[in-house]
Amino acid sequence: MTNYIIALFLGVFFGLSLNKAGLTKYNKIVNVFRLTDLAVLKFMMTALVVSMIGLYALRGLGVITFPNVPATYIAGNLIGGLIFGVGMALTGY
Amino acid sequence: MKWLITQIRKEEWSPYIAGILLGVMGVLAVALSDNLLGASGAFENLAGLIGKAIAPKIFNTLYFNFVMPPGITWGVVLLIGVFFGGMLGAWSSGTFKLRWNDDLQWKRVFGPQIWKRAMIAFVGAIILEYGAGIAGGCTSGLAISGGMLLAPAAFIFIAGMFVSGIATALITYGRRY
């Protein structure tokens, strides 16, 4: 149960950050592919760097252990990514 | 304090600030409940749940039994939170409104028809979710959550996503690109 409350709590802030970064707007998403507005990329990379540092620091201190790392299967990841990009550029979600 | 409130109520934050917020949430997800943030997986859990109720034979596959078991998972609850979080964001900036198709750029390029927007969004979303299913995650579940654990999968996925995203935008926008 606590786990679900944590999920709900994190989800709210997840949604809030997406909304405030403008990722809920069609033009933001599609313009990153037109290379005219790189907000999506800035947002993603900032999140990536912050959590990377946080996670590796906490693991170094022995506070946390990593959950299952998403599996790498090059063909699947690449083909999936290629299909995903088409959908993303079409819908803008 | 007043300054902070005006900053929070802004419709659009600096993507760096919003990114930091998401990054902290990504760390907390691992630290508090040993889970990764993600969105697309939850749809598959729900699809499995509905599919097994309606057509159990068709959904009795390896994928829906083991890869993405149906049920109200952590990710589904997270997604409910995302929905309300997005709402909270829109409400706090005073832009909360039900809308069908009011994106100026879309209207300029594809016209104001609502059915067109809905149809392309529907088809595009199917493509998107299918791609996420093959790759093992979406922008949040694989690119960000995988990337922060330095999983090679995430970076392969990001590369693929941008290649085809740019190509698709080139094709659909044509000379307006």
Chai-1 contact restraints between the chains, C-beta under 6 A:
chainA,res_idxA,chainB,res_idxB,connection_type,confidence,min_distance_angstrom,max_distance_angstrom,comment,restraint_id
A,N3,B,S33,contact,1.0,0.0,6.0,A-B,restraint_1
A,Y4,B,V77,contact,1.0,0.0,6.0,A-B,restraint_2
A,I6,B,L32,contact,1.0,0.0,6.0,A-B,restraint_3
A,I6,B,S33,contact,1.0,0.0,6.0,A-B,restraint_4
A,A7,B,W74,contact,1.0,0.0,6.0,A-B,restraint_5
A,A7,B,V77,contact,1.0,0.0,6.0,A-B,restraint_6
A,A7,B,L78,contact,1.0,0.0,6.0,A-B,restraint_7
A,L8,B,V77,contact,1.0,0.0,6.0,A-B,restraint_8
A,L8,B,G81,contact,1.0,0.0,6.0,A-B,restraint_9
A,L10,B,M25,contact,1.0,0.0,6.0,A-B,restraint_10
A,L10,B,A29,contact,1.0,0.0,6.0,A-B,restraint_11
A,G11,B,L78,contact,1.0,0.0,6.0,A-B,restraint_12
A,G11,B,G81,contact,1.0,0.0,6.0,A-B,restraint_13
A,G11,B,V82,contact,1.0,0.0,6.0,A-B,restraint_14
A,G11,B,G85,contact,1.0,0.0,6.0,A-B,restraint_15
A,V12,B,G81,contact,1.0,0.0,6.0,A-B,restraint_16
A,V12,B,F84,contact,1.0,0.0,6.0,A-B,restraint_17
A,V12,B,G85,contact,1.0,0.0,6.0,A-B,restraint_18
A,F13,B,M25,contact,1.0,0.0,6.0,A-B,restraint_19
A,F14,B,M25,contact,1.0,0.0,6.0,A-B,restraint_20
A,F14,B,V82,contact,1.0,0.0,6.0,A-B,restraint_21
A,F14,B,G85,contact,1.0,0.0,6.0,A-B,restraint_22
A,G15,B,V82,contact,1.0,0.0,6.0,A-B,restraint_23
A,G15,B,G85,contact,1.0,0.0,6.0,A-B,restraint_24
A,G15,B,G86,contact,1.0,0.0,6.0,A-B,restraint_25
A,L16,B,G85,contact,1.0,0.0,6.0,A-B,restraint_26
A,L16,B,L88,contact,1.0,0.0,6.0,A-B,restraint_27
A,L16,B,G89,contact,1.0,0.0,6.0,A-B,restraint_28
A,S17,B,A18,contact,1.0,0.0,6.0,A-B,restraint_29
A,S17,B,L21,contact,1.0,0.0,6.0,A-B,restraint_30
A,S17,B,L22,contact,1.0,0.0,6.0,A-B,restraint_31
A,N19,B,G86,contact,1.0,0.0,6.0,A-B,restraint_32
A,N19,B,G89,contact,1.0,0.0,6.0,A-B,restraint_33
A,N19,B,A90,contact,1.0,0.0,6.0,A-B,restraint_34
A,K20,B,W13,contact,1.0,0.0,6.0,A-B,restraint_35
A,K20,B,A18,contact,1.0,0.0,6.0,A-B,restraint_36
A,K20,B,G89,contact,1.0,0.0,6.0,A-B,restraint_37
A,A21,B,P15,contact,1.0,0.0,6.0,A-B,restraint_38
A,A21,B,A18,contact,1.0,0.0,6.0,A-B,restraint_39
A,G22,B,E12,contact,1.0,0.0,6.0,A-B,restraint_40
A,T24,B,G86,contact,1.0,0.0,6.0,A-B,restraint_41
A,Y26,B,D103,contact,1.0,0.0,6.0,A-B,restraint_42
A,Y26,B,W106,contact,1.0,0.0,6.0,A-B,restraint_43
A,N27,B,D103,contact,1.0,0.0,6.0,A-B,restraint_44
A,N27,B,Q105,contact,1.0,0.0,6.0,A-B,restraint_45
A,V30,B,A169,contact,1.0,0.0,6.0,A-B,restraint_46
A,F33,B,G165,contact,1.0,0.0,6.0,A-B,restraint_47
A,F33,B,I166,contact,1.0,0.0,6.0,A-B,restraint_48
A,F33,B,A169,contact,1.0,0.0,6.0,A-B,restraint_49
A,R34,B,A169,contact,1.0,0.0,6.0,A-B,restraint_50
A,R34,B,Y177,contact,1.0,0.0,6.0,A-B,restraint_51
A,A39,B,P15,contact,1.0,0.0,6.0,A-B,restraint_52
A,K42,B,P15,contact,1.0,0.0,6.0,A-B,restraint_53
A,F43,B,P15,contact,1.0,0.0,6.0,A-B,restraint_54
A,F43,B,A18,contact,1.0,0.0,6.0,A-B,restraint_55
A,F43,B,G19,contact,1.0,0.0,6.0,A-B,restraint_56
A,T46,B,Y16,contact,1.0,0.0,6.0,A-B,restraint_57
A,T46,B,G19,contact,1.0,0.0,6.0,A-B,restraint_58
A,T46,B,I20,contact,1.0,0.0,6.0,A-B,restraint_59
A,A47,B,G19,contact,1.0,0.0,6.0,A-B,restraint_60
A,A47,B,L22,contact,1.0,0.0,6.0,A-B,restraint_61
A,A47,B,G23,contact,1.0,0.0,6.0,A-B,restraint_62
A,A47,B,I144,contact,1.0,0.0,6.0,A-B,restraint_63
A,L48,B,I144,contact,1.0,0.0,6.0,A-B,restraint_64
A,L48,B,G147,contact,1.0,0.0,6.0,A-B,restraint_65
A,L48,B,M148,contact,1.0,0.0,6.0,A-B,restraint_66
A,V50,B,I20,contact,1.0,0.0,6.0,A-B,restraint_67
A,V50,B,G23,contact,1.0,0.0,6.0,A-B,restraint_68
A,S51,B,G23,contact,1.0,0.0,6.0,A-B,restraint_69
A,S51,B,G26,contact,1.0,0.0,6.0,A-B,restraint_70
A,S51,B,V27,contact,1.0,0.0,6.0,A-B,restraint_71
A,S51,B,M148,contact,1.0,0.0,6.0,A-B,restraint_72
A,M52,B,M148,contact,1.0,0.0,6.0,A-B,restraint_73
A,G54,B,V27,contact,1.0,0.0,6.0,A-B,restraint_74
A,L55,B,V27,contact,1.0,0.0,6.0,A-B,restraint_75
A,L55,B,M148,contact,1.0,0.0,6.0,A-B,restraint_76
A,I64,B,V30,contact,1.0,0.0,6.0,A-B,restraint_77
A,I64,B,A31,contact,1.0,0.0,6.0,A-B,restraint_78
A,F66,B,L149,contact,1.0,0.0,6.0,A-B,restraint_79
A,P67,B,D34,contact,1.0,0.0,6.0,A-B,restraint_80
A,P67,B,L36,contact,1.0,0.0,6.0,A-B,restraint_81
A,V69,B,L149,contact,1.0,0.0,6.0,A-B,restraint_82
A,V69,B,A151,contact,1.0,0.0,6.0,A-B,restraint_83
A,P70,B,G136,contact,1.0,0.0,6.0,A-B,restraint_84
A,P70,B,G137,contact,1.0,0.0,6.0,A-B,restraint_85
A,P70,B,L142,contact,1.0,0.0,6.0,A-B,restraint_86
A,P70,B,G146,contact,1.0,0.0,6.0,A-B,restraint_87
A,P70,B,A151,contact,1.0,0.0,6.0,A-B,restraint_88
A,P70,B,A153,contact,1.0,0.0,6.0,A-B,restraint_89
A,T72,B,P152,contact,1.0,0.0,6.0,A-B,restraint_90
A,T72,B,A153,contact,1.0,0.0,6.0,A-B,restraint_91
A,G76,B,I134,contact,1.0,0.0,6.0,A-B,restraint_92
A,N77,B,A135,contact,1.0,0.0,6.0,A-B,restraint_93
A,N77,B,A153,contact,1.0,0.0,6.0,A-B,restraint_94
A,N77,B,I156,contact,1.0,0.0,6.0,A-B,restraint_95
A,N77,B,F157,contact,1.0,0.0,6.0,A-B,restraint_96
A,L78,B,I156,contact,1.0,0.0,6.0,A-B,restraint_97
A,L78,B,G160,contact,1.0,0.0,6.0,A-B,restraint_98
A,I79,B,I134,contact,1.0,0.0,6.0,A-B,restraint_99
A,G80,B,G131,contact,1.0,0.0,6.0,A-B,restraint_100
A,G80,B,I134,contact,1.0,0.0,6.0,A-B,restraint_101
A,G80,B,A135,contact,1.0,0.0,6.0,A-B,restraint_102
A,G81,B,A135,contact,1.0,0.0,6.0,A-B,restraint_103
A,G81,B,F157,contact,1.0,0.0,6.0,A-B,restraint_104
A,G81,B,G160,contact,1.0,0.0,6.0,A-B,restraint_105
A,G81,B,M161,contact,1.0,0.0,6.0,A-B,restraint_106
A,L82,B,G160,contact,1.0,0.0,6.0,A-B,restraint_107
A,L82,B,S164,contact,1.0,0.0,6.0,A-B,restraint_108
A,I83,B,G131,contact,1.0,0.0,6.0,A-B,restraint_109
A,F84,B,L128,contact,1.0,0.0,6.0,A-B,restraint_110
A,F84,B,G131,contact,1.0,0.0,6.0,A-B,restraint_111
A,F84,B,A132,contact,1.0,0.0,6.0,A-B,restraint_112
A,F84,B,M161,contact,1.0,0.0,6.0,A-B,restraint_113
A,G85,B,M161,contact,1.0,0.0,6.0,A-B,restraint_114
A,G85,B,S164,contact,1.0,0.0,6.0,A-B,restraint_115
A,G85,B,G165,contact,1.0,0.0,6.0,A-B,restraint_116
A,V86,B,I127,contact,1.0,0.0,6.0,A-B,restraint_117
A,V86,B,S164,contact,1.0,0.0,6.0,A-B,restraint_118
A,V86,B,T168,contact,1.0,0.0,6.0,A-B,restraint_119
A,G87,B,G124,contact,1.0,0.0,6.0,A-B,restraint_120
A,G87,B,I127,contact,1.0,0.0,6.0,A-B,restraint_121
A,G87,B,L128,contact,1.0,0.0,6.0,A-B,restraint_122
A,M88,B,L128,contact,1.0,0.0,6.0,A-B,restraint_123
A,M88,B,G165,contact,1.0,0.0,6.0,A-B,restraint_124
A,A89,B,G165,contact,1.0,0.0,6.0,A-B,restraint_125
A,A89,B,T168,contact,1.0,0.0,6.0,A-B,restraint_126
A,A89,B,A169,contact,1.0,0.0,6.0,A-B,restraint_127
A,L90,B,I120,contact,1.0,0.0,6.0,A-B,restraint_128
A,L90,B,G124,contact,1.0,0.0,6.0,A-B,restraint_129
A,T91,B,A121,contact,1.0,0.0,6.0,A-B,restraint_130
A,T91,B,G124,contact,1.0,0.0,6.0,A-B,restraint_131
A,T91,B,A125,contact,1.0,0.0,6.0,A-B,restraint_132
